[in-house]
Structures are given as C-alpha cells and as structure tokens.
Amino acid sequence: MTAFITALSVIFQPVNFLLLLGSCAVGIVIGAIPGMNAGMGISILLSFTLGMTMETSFAMLLGVWMCGVS
C-alpha cells in the first residue's frame, strides 16, 4: 500500500501531471490521424524523453500510449 501512495505522490507532482495531460492531448491527436497508432507516437516522442527523469518520461509516454490507443 505504501508503494501505491508513493507512486501517486510522484505522478501528482505538478511537472509530471502537466506532462501527463499534455501527452494525453498529443496521444488523442496521434490516434486520430489515419495510419498512425500509439506505437508510432511513442517512437516519435521517445527522443524528447532522453533528458527527463525516469518518472517524468514514463508519465509522458504512458499518456501518449493510453490516449492514442483509446
């Protein structure tokens, strides 16, 4: 249970949460483009995550994947 609370405290930090919301918008746009899918969106945005921390980059890629698939 403590690991879950720790994960929530990491994802609800302002920078991580804003990147999650922004990447959700990007994922929706990528998912709506014919011929593009969430895997391609991940590969496009992967180069932007190289200078980020692990938690921030994971939140960004997770937002693109979830919103791009749905």
C-alpha positions in Angstrom: 0.0 0.0 0.0 2.9 2.4 0.7 4.2 1.8 -2.8 0.9 2.8 -4.3 0.8 6.0 -2.2 4.4 6.8 -3.2 3.5 6.3 -6.9 0.5 8.6 -6.6 2.7 11.3 -4.9 5.1 11.1 -7.8 2.5 11.3 -10.6 0.7 14.2 -9.0 3.7 16.4 -8.8 3.0 19.5 -11.0 5.5 18.8 -13.7 4.6 15.2 -14.1 0.9 15.8 -14.0 1.1 18.6 -16.6 3.2 16.5 -19.0 0.7 13.6 -18.5 -2.2 15.9 -19.5 -0.3 17.4 -22.4 0.8 14.0 -23.7 -2.8 12.8 -23.5 -3.7 15.6 -25.9 -0.9 14.6 -28.2 -1.9 10.9 -28.0 -5.5 11.8 -28.9 -4.3 13.7 -32.0 -1.9 10.9 -33.0 -4.6 8.3 -32.5 -7.0 10.3 -34.7 -4.6 10.6 -37.7 -5.2 7.8 -40.2 -2.2 5.5 -40.5 -0.8 6.5 -37.1 -1.1 4.5 -33.9 0.1 4.7 -30.3 3.3 2.8 -31.1 4.3 5.3 -33.6 3.5 8.1 -31.2 5.8 6.5 -28.6 8.6 6.2 -31.1 8.2 9.9 -32.2 8.1 11.2 -28.6 10.9 8.9 -27.3 13.6 11.4 -28.4 12.0 14.1 -26.2 12.3 11.9 -23.1 16.1 11.5 -23.2 16.8 14.4 -20.9 14.0 13.8 -18.5 13.9 11.8 -15.3 12.6 8.3 -15.4 9.3 9.2 -13.7 8.6 12.2 -15.9 9.4 10.3 -19.1 7.3 7.3 -18.1 4.3 9.6 -17.4 4.7 11.2 -20.7 4.9 8.0 -22.7 2.1 6.4 -20.7 -0.2 9.3 -21.5 0.6 9.1 -25.2 0.0 5.3 -25.2 -3.3 5.3 -23.3 -4.9 8.2 -25.2 -3.5 7.0 -28.5 -5.0 3.5 -28.1 -8.4 4.7 -26.9 
